[in-house]
Amino acid sequence: MSAGTFTTPRPAPSIVLPIVAGTGVIVLALPIYLIAGWPIEAWALAATLWVGSQAFSVLLVRLRAKGDMVASGVAAFGMLFRAIAIMVVLLAVAASDPHVGLAAAITYALAYTVELGLSLVNYFGNPPV
């Protein structure tokens, strides 16, 4: 692997497959929660955060597609805000009910990890520009 692998620009890949895969993790977690007897509120919180986060992400991608510098800056700030907002919600829930907060955080983190992994594979799988 050469040093240019990480510095060579590539076209932005489609976000559809990573979002669908992350959503699949959330959906597949429901039967696990039901069978294991885990708090369903945790699954509902993780699913709600996931849907809200993805809707906000799609909005930011459309904004970034405009191509001007202001839109790109707003999109970058929005992505940072998205992560902080989710963290604040999960910490607040964990402070009031640790079992629900921890289960929701683990479920969300697993879905996000799958989404991020597929996004990286899609990005580095594209030929350089």
N, C-alpha and C positions, 0 to 999 in steps of 0.2 A: 504494500500500500504506500503510495507516494504522498508527500506532504501536500500536494495540490488537490488531493481528494476532498479535503474539507474546505478549501478556499476557492475552488472553481465554482462559479455560479451555475445554477441549473434552473430550468423552468419550474414554477410552482406546480406540484402535482394536484390531482383532484383530492378533495377532502371527503368525498362520499364514502369510500371504503373504510377509512379509519373511524368515521363517525358510526357507520353501521356496525362495525366490529365492537366498538365500545358499548353501543346500545345493546348488542347481543349479550355482552357480559352482564349488563344490568338485568336484562330479561331472564337470562339463565340463573341469575342469583335468586330470583323469586322462589322457585321450587326448593332451592337449598334452604332458604330462610324458613319456608313452611315445614319442610321435613325435619330440620334441626330444631325447630321451636324457638328460633331467634326472634327478636322483636321486629314485627312487621313495620313498625314506625321507622326503624332504621332503613329498611329497604325503600320505603316510600320517600324518606328524606333524600337518600342517595339518588333515587330515580328523578325526583323533582329537581335536585341540583343539576343532574346530568342534562335533563331536557332544557332547563333554563340556560345552562352554560353553552350548550350546543346551539341553541337559538341565537344567543348573543354572539357566538363565534361566527355563525353564518352571516349575521348582520355586519360584523367587522370585516369579513372577507369581501362582502359586496362593497363596503366602503373603501377598502384598500384597492379594489379593482378600478376605481376612478383614476388612479395613477398620479394624482397631485401630491405634493409634499404634506399639505395639511391633513389630507385624508389618511396618509400613511402614518403620520404622527398620532392622530386620533385612534387609529387602529392599534398601534403599538401600546398606547396608554390603556386602551380598552382591554387588551389581552392581559395586561398586568392587573388591572382592576378586577377582572373576572377571577383570577386566581386568588387575590386577596379577599374578595367578597365570599368566595366559597370557604376559604380558610376561617374567616370570621364566623360564618354561620355554623360550621362544624365545631369550632371551639366553644361557641355559646351553647350549643346543644350538649356537647360533652361535659360542660361545667354543670349543667342541670341534670343530665342523665348520662353517666359515663358509658353504660352499655349501649345505648342507642347511638351516642356520638361516635364511639369507637367502631361499631359495626358499620355505620353509614360511611365513616371516613375510609375504612378498609375497602368497602364495596366501590366507592367512588374512585379511590386510588387505583384499584385493579382495572376498572374500565378506562381510566385515563392512561394508565401504563400501556394497555393494549392499543389505544388510539395513538399515543405518541410513538410506540414502536413501529406500527404500520406506516405512520406518517414519515418516519425516518427511512424506512425501507423504500417507500415510494419515492422520496426525494433523492436519495443516493442511487436508486435504481434507474433514474433518468440520465440520459447522456448529458455531459456538460454543454453549455451554450457556446 
